[in-house]
Amino acid sequence: MQKTYIPKKTEIKRTWYLVDAHNKILGRLATRIASVLRGKHKPIFSPHTDTGDGVIVINAAKIKVTGKKLKDKLYRKHSGYPGGFKEINLETLLKKNPTQVIKLAVKKMLPSGPLARDMLKKLKIYPDDKHPHKGQNPVVMEV
């Protein structure tokens, strides 16, 4: 009888990927990034273990969306206090904080809880083409 293989932390090899978001569709980009962060592209994938790799996203300010999402897509949050409801559309958020758009899209595609928080720590997003992660020797990933 063969036992189920569960990867140990010492056996997991982490690779860093570099993604250029210039003229990429937001949803397609986010699904690919979430899959790599989770480790679904590896044969040792385990749903309860963080087997994923790190992702560096550059040119986050130059992403595209289809249709009328720039005006219609809304990001909502509530502070918990009366009158604490805030709403911002995608176009305004892209001008104000373009890295937040990709981070929120990827975060909503990951499982909730401590495991997802660990996965999100391996996601680095930059609005232009400069990043300080040369030491990780990132591999260019096509989306």
C-alpha positions, -999 to 999 in steps of 0.1 A, spaced: 0 0 0 14 34 -10 12 63 14 2 98 4 31 121 -2 31 153 19 60 177 12 81 189 41 92 225 44 128 215 37 118 198 4 100 227 -11 122 246 -36 110 282 -42 115 300 -75 108 336 -81 89 346 -113 88 381 -129 56 391 -146 52 421 -168 16 434 -165 19 458 -194 -13 455 -216 -24 423 -197 -60 417 -188 -65 420 -150 -85 388 -144 -63 365 -165 -32 379 -149 -46 374 -114 -56 338 -120 -22 329 -133 -5 346 -103 -28 330 -78 -21 296 -92 17 301 -90 14 315 -54 -5 284 -44 19 260 -61 -7 243 -84 19 242 -112 41 218 -92 37 181 -89 41 183 -51 10 205 -47 -8 200 -15 -39 221 -7 -31 225 30 6 234 26 23 265 11 42 249 -18 40 280 -41 66 302 -56 72 340 -53 59 364 -80 72 399 -88 48 420 -109 61 451 -127 41 477 -147 10 473 -125 -2 508 -135 -5 496 -172 -30 468 -169 -61 466 -190 -97 456 -183 -124 447 -208 -158 463 -212 -169 492 -190 -152 479 -159 -131 511 -154 -162 530 -146 -185 503 -133 -163 480 -111 -165 491 -75 -144 483 -45 -163 485 -12 -152 485 24 -168 494 57 -150 505 89 -177 491 112 -187 525 124 -219 543 114 -213 561 81 -181 542 76 -190 528 42 -165 537 15 -168 530 -23 -142 536 -50 -143 526 -87 -115 509 -106 -104 539 -126 -99 560 -94 -81 532 -76 -58 527 -106 -47 563 -105 -45 564 -67 -28 530 -60 -23 507 -90 -6 480 -70 -37 476 -48 -58 465 -78 -37 435 -86 -33 426 -49 -70 426 -42 -77 405 -74 -52 379 -64 -62 379 -27 -98 371 -36 -87 341 -56 -67 325 -27 -82 305 1 -89 326 32 -70 323 65 -34 321 76 -23 300 46 -34 327 22 -17 354 42 16 335 39 11 331 2 4 369 -2 37 377 14 54 362 -16 37 386 -40 56 418 -47 39 444 -70 55 476 -85 37 503 -105 66 508 -130 94 485 -144 119 489 -116 121 464 -88 147 457 -60 146 419 -64 176 411 -86 191 389 -59 162 364 -63 172 358 -99 135 359 -111 125 338 -141 104 357 -167 69 342 -168 46 347 -198 9 352 -190 
